[in-house]
Amino acid sequence: MNDADRQTGRVGAGLSGFRIPSVWLVAGGGWIGRGIQVIAQLVAVRILMGSLGTSGYGVFAVLASLNGWLLLSDFSIGISLQNYISERRAKGEETDDLILTGALLSLGTACFTGLVMLSLGPWLSSLLLGGFTFLSASDRTLAFYAMALPSIGTALGGVVYRIWFARHRGYLSNLVPAAGTVIGTAAIWLLQHISTGPRIALSTLLYYLPLAVLPMIALGFTAARATRHHGFSQTLAKPLLQRSFRFWISGLLAASVLQVDYIIMVRVLAVQDIVIYSVATKLFLLIFFVYTALLQALWPICSEAIARNDWHSVFAKTKNYIIFGMMFTLLAGVGVALTNTLIVRIIAPGLRTPIPLVVIGLLTLYVMVRVWTDTFAMVLQSMNDLLLLWIVAPVQSLLSISLQFLGARYFGLPGMICGLIGCFLLTAAWVLPVRCWLHARRYSVLA
C-alpha cells in the first residue's frame, strides 16, 4: 500500500483500479468473522445445554464470564503496540522491531499470569463456583483451569490481532477467532456424541483451546519474520510497557464495570436467570459485534487522522458510525422481540421459556448506549489519552457493582440490566464526548 492509500485509508481491489475504503474491508471481514463466531457460539449453547443440562451450562456461562478478565493478561501490550505501529505508519517508518519486542514482552506476561492462576486456582474456583454444590472442589478447580489457561493463551495470541488492525488487515483479526470458535464448537459436538455423561471441564477446554492455539501460531510466524532484521529492543520495551500499563489500568477498570454481572448473578439470582441472561446477551453480542467490527477498523484510521490533526475527519466519521450503530441496534432489537419464541426453541430448547420482552428491550437500550460511549472511548484511546478514562472508570465501577447488585436483589434480572445502563448514563455517556470536544478545540487553536 503506498503513502496516498495510507492517508486515505483505501486499498486496491483489482486490476481495474477500483478502490474501497480499508475501514469497510476490515469491517466486512469483521462482520463475516464475528457473524460466524457468534452463530457458532449460539450452536454451542444448544450443544452444551443438551450435554451438560441447564445447571451444567450455568457453570459454563459463569466460567465464560472470566474471559474478559483474563484477556488482560497481556497487560495491554497489544493495544500499546497497535498505536505505536499506527504512528510509525503515519510517518512512513517500518515496524518490525516494535512487533518483535511487543511479542516477546507479551510472552513474558502470559507466563507470569499462568503461574499466578495455577497457584490461585483452588481459591478462585471456590469463590466463583462455590454455589454450584453438585460440583466437588476438585471439579471446580479443574473447570477453572480449563477456562483460565486457554484464555491466557488467547490474550497472548491476541497481540497479532492488534498488529493486523494497525496494518489495516483487521479482517484477519475477526476471521481467525471465527475459525477457532467453529473448531471449538465442533469439538464439543464430538464430545457430546462419544461421552457418556456431562464433562464440564473437558467441554470448556475443548471449546476454548482453539481460540488460543490459532492466534498464537500466527503471532509466532509474525514474530519469526521480524527476527530476520531485528532483535529484542530494550529501548523500545520501556515506552511500550509504560503506555501499555496505562491501557491495562483502563482495561482493568473497564472490566470492573462490564465483567461483574455473572459474579453478582451467582450470588443473587437463580440458575434459570443466569441461563436466560447468557442466551440473551449472546444474541445481542451478535448485534453489537456488527458495530464493534467497524469501530476496531476505524481505530487506526483515527490514530492516523489525529496524528495529522485532522479532527474534522474524526468527528465526521464518528457521527456517521454512531447513527448507523443506533439504527441497526434498534431494528435488530425489534427483530429479536418478534422472533423470540422461535430463537429460544432453536438455540436453547432446554430453557423452556422465551426471553422476557423487558429483558430484550433493556438489552437493546444498553447496546445503543454502548454504541455511543464506546465510539468516544475509541477516539480517546486512539490518541493514547487515558487520563479521563482512569478518572471516570473507578466511579463507574462502583456504580456498576452497587446498581447491578441492588437492581438484581430487588427487581431481579431486569433490575440488574437497568443498573448496568445507569452506570453508563451517569458517567461515560456525557464525560467522554466532552473530553473529545475539548481535545479538538485545543488542537484547532494550536494549529
N, C-alpha and C positions, 0 to 999 in steps of 0.2 A: 504494500500500500504506500503511495507516495505522500509527500507532506500535505499536498492540497486535499487529498482524501482524508487525512487525519484531522485536518482543521474542520472540514465539513461533516465529518462522521459518516462518510459514504464509502462503499466498497463496490467494486465492479461486479457485474452479474452477467458476463457473457461477452462474446466477440463483437456484438453489435454496439458496445459502448454504453448500453443501458446500465444505470446505476441505481442502487437502492440505498436508503439511509441504513448505516450499520446498526443503529438502535433498533430498527424494525427487523433486521436479520437476526440479531441477538434475541429480541423479544419473541420472534416467530419460533426460533429454536426453543426458547423458554416455554412458550405455550404448548408446543408439541411434547417436550420433555416433561414438563410439570403435569400436563394433562395425563400422559401415560403413567406418570408416577402416582398421582392421586387416584386414578382409576384402579391401578394395581393395589393401592392401599385399601380401597373400598372392597375389592375382591378378597384381599387378605382378611378384612373384617369378617366376611361371611365364612371363610375357611376356619378362622380361629374360633369364632363363636360356635361353629359346628364341632370342632375338635376339643376345645377347652371348656365349653359351656359358658354361660353368662358370667359366673363368678371368676372363672379362669381368665376370660377375656378382660374382666375388670382389672385383674393383676397385670396383664399385658399392657393395658391402657395406662395404668399408673407408672409402670416402668418406662413406657414410651415418653412420658412427660419429662423424664430426666434428660432426654436428648438435647433440649435447649440449653441446659446447664453444662452438659459435657462437651458440647461444641465449643465452649470457651476454653477448652484445654490446650488450644494452640496459642493462648494468651493474646489473641487477636493479631498475631504476626501477619496473617494473610491479608487483613484489611490494610494494615500499615504498608505492606508490600505493594498492594494494588495501587494505592495513592502515589507511592514513590515511582512506580512504573509509569503511571499516567503523567506525572510531572516531567519525567525524562522524555516521554514520547512527545509532549508538547514542545520540547526543546530539540527534538530530533536526535536524542542520545540513545546509546544501546543500554540494555538492561540485564544481561546475563549474570553479571557479578551480583546484582541485587537478588536475582532469583535463587542462585546457589546459596547465598548467605541466609536468605529467609527460609529456605527449605531445611537447612541444617539446624537452624535455631528452632524451628518447629518440631523437628525430630527430638531434640533435647527436651522440650516442654512436654511432648507426648509421653516420653519415657518417665519423666518425673511424675506426671499426673497418674499414669498407670500404676506406679508403685504406691502412690497415696491411696488410690481406690482399692487396691488389693489389701492394704492394711486396715482401711476403714470399712470395708465391705460388710462384715457381720453387724457392725453397729448401725450403719446407714440402712441396710436392708430391714433390720428390725424396726427402725424408726419409721420407714416408709410403708412397709408391708405388714407390720405387726397386727393390723386389724383383720387381715385375712387368716383367720385361725385354722383353716383347713390345710395351711402350709406349715411344715416343720421349719425350725430355724435354719437347718442346712439347705432346705429347698428354697427358702427366701434368699439366702446368701448366694446360692448358685444362680438363681434367676437374676439377681442384681449384677453379678459378674457377666452374665450372658448379655446384658444390656450395656453395661458400663465400658467394657474393654473394646467392643467393636465401635462404640460411639467415639471413643478417644481416637481410634484409627480413622474414623470418618473426619474428625476435626483436623487431623494431620493431613490426610489426603485432600481436604477441602482447600488447602493452600493453592493447589493447582487450579481450582475454580476461580480464585481471585486473580491469578496470573492470566487466565483466559479472558476474564472480564476486562482487565486492563488492556489487553491486546484486541479488544472488540471481537472476541470469539466466544462470547459468553453462552452461545447456543450449546457449546460442548459442556458447559457447566450445568446445564439442565438435562442434556441427553444422557450423560454418564450416570447420574443418580437415578434417572428413569430406568436405565438398564439394570442397575443394582436392585431397584425395587422389584422389577419384574422377575429377576433371578431369585430374590428372596421369597417372593410370593409363590413361585413355582416350587421352591424348596419346602415350604411348609405344606403345600398341597401334596407333595410326595410323602412327607412325613405323616400326614393325616391318613394316607392310604396304606402305610406299612406299619404304623404304630398301633399298639393295642389299647392305649389309654392316653389321657391328657398329659403332655410333657411340656410344661410351661417354659422351663429354662432352655431346652433344646429348640423349641419353636422360636423363642426370642433370638437365640444365637443364629439360627439358620436364616432368619429374616433380616437381621441387621449386618451380618458379616459381609455380604457382597457390597453393601454400601460403603464399607471401609476398604475392602481389597481393591476395587476398581480404581478409585482416585489415588490410592497410594501407589499403585503401579504407574499411573500416568505421571504423578509427581516424581517418581524415581527416574523415569525416562527424561522428563523435562530437566531435572537437576543434572542428570548424567550428560546431557548435551551441553549444559552450561559449563561443565568442568573442562571442556576442550580448550577454553580460552581463559578461564578464571579459577581461582581458589576461594576458600572462605576468607572473607574480609572483615577483620576486626574493626576497621574504620567505619564500615557500613553497619556493623552489628549494633553499635551503640545508638545511632539515631533510629534504626528500625525498632529496637526494643523500647526506646523512650516514647516513640509515637504509639507503638502497639500497646504499651501499658495504659496509656490514656484511653485507647479504644476498648481495652479489656475491662477497665473500671466501668466505662459506659455500658458495655455489654452485660457486665455483672449486675449493674443497677437495672438495666432493662429486663434481665431475666427475673429479677425480684418483683417486677411488675407483671410480666407475661407468663411466668412459669411457676406460679404458686397455686394455680387453680386446682390441680389434682391433689396437691398437698392438703389444701383446705377441704376438698370434697371427701377425701379419705376419712377425715375426722368428723365431718358434719353430715354428709349426705349418704343415702343408701347406694348399694352397688348398681341398682337399676338406673339411678340418676347419672352415675358415672358413665355407664354404657351409653345412655341417651346422649349425653354431652359429647362423648368420644365420637359417636357416629355423626352427630350434627356438625361438630367442628371440622371433621374431615370433609364433609360436603362444602362447607364454607371456606376451607383452605383451598379447595379447587377453584373457587371463585376468586379468592384473594391472590392466588398464585398467578392468575392472568395478569393482575396489576403489578405484582412484585417482579415478574419477569421483565416487564417494561422498565420498572424502577431500577433494577440491577443493571440493565443495559444503559440507562440514562446516566448512571453514576459516573463512569469515566468521562463521558461527554461533558457533564457539568464540571468535573475537575479541570478539564482542559479549557472550557469556556471561562471559568473563574480565574484560571491562571492567566488568561488574556484580558481579564477584567471586563468580560462581555456579559454583564448582568442582565441586559435586556433579553438576550437569548435564553438565559437561565429561567427567567420568570415567564417568558412566553411559552417555553416547553412545559414547565411545571403546571401552568394554568390549563393547558390543553390536556395534559395527562390526568389531572385531578378531575376535570369534567368527565372524561372518558371513564375513569375508575368509579366515580359516583353513579353514573347512569348504568354502567354494566352491573354493578353490585345490586342496585335496586331491581333491575329486571331479573337477574339471576335469583334473588331472594323470592320474588313473586313466583318464579318457576319452581323453586323448591317447595313452596307452600302448596301449589296446585298439584304437584306430583308426590306429595309427602308419603301417602299410604303405599304407593307403588314402589317408591325408593326403599322404604323400610322392608317391604316384602322381599325385594330382590337382595338387598345388602345385608340386612340383619333380621332374618325371619325369627330368630330366637328371641328378639326383643318383644314381639307380640303386642306392640303398641306403637302408633305413629308418633313422630316427634311433635310435641306440643306447639301449636301455632305461635304462642307467645315467645317460645324459645327461638323459633325461626325469625320472627320479627326483630327480636333483640339482637340476634347474631347478625342480621342484615345491617342494622344500625351500627353495630360495633365495627363491622368491616368498613363501612363508609367513614367512620371516624378514623380508622387506621389508614385509609387511603389518604386522608388529609394530613394527619400527623407524620406518617412515615415519609411522605414526599419531602416535607421541610426538614425532617431529620436527615434524610439522604443528602440534601443540599449542604447542610452544615458539616456532615461527615466527609463529604467530597472535598471540602476545603480544610479539613482537619480541625475544625472548631468544635471542641467537645466540652468547653467550659460550661456553657449553659445546660447541656445535657447532664453534666455532673451535678449541677445545682438543682435542676428540676427533678432528676430521677429519684433521689432519696425521698423527697416529698411525695412523689407519685407512687413510689414503692410502699410507703407507709399507708397512703390512701388505698392502694390496691389491696393490700393484705387486710386492712381493717374493714373496708367497704365490702369486699368479697365475703369475708367471714361473717359479718353482720347480716349481709343480704342473704347468704345461704342459710344461716341459722334461723332467721325469722320469715323468709319468703321462699326458701328452697332454691332450686336451680335457677329460676328466673331472677331471683334476688341477687344471686352471685354474679350473673352476667351484667345486671344493672350496676353493681359495684365496680366491675371492670370498666364499663363505659364511663362511669362517673369519674374515675381516677384520671382518665384521659381528658375529659371535658374541663376538669378543674385545673389542669396544668398544661400539658404539652399542646393541646389544641389551639391555644392562643399565644403561648410563650414562644414557641419555635418560629411561627410566621413573623412575629415581631422582630426576632433576632435576625432572620434573613433580610428583612426590610432594612434594618439598621446597617447591616454589612453593605448592602447595595448602595445605600445613601452615603456611607462613609467613603467607599471606594470611588463613587462617582464624583464626590467633592475633591478627593485626592487626585483623580485623573484630570 
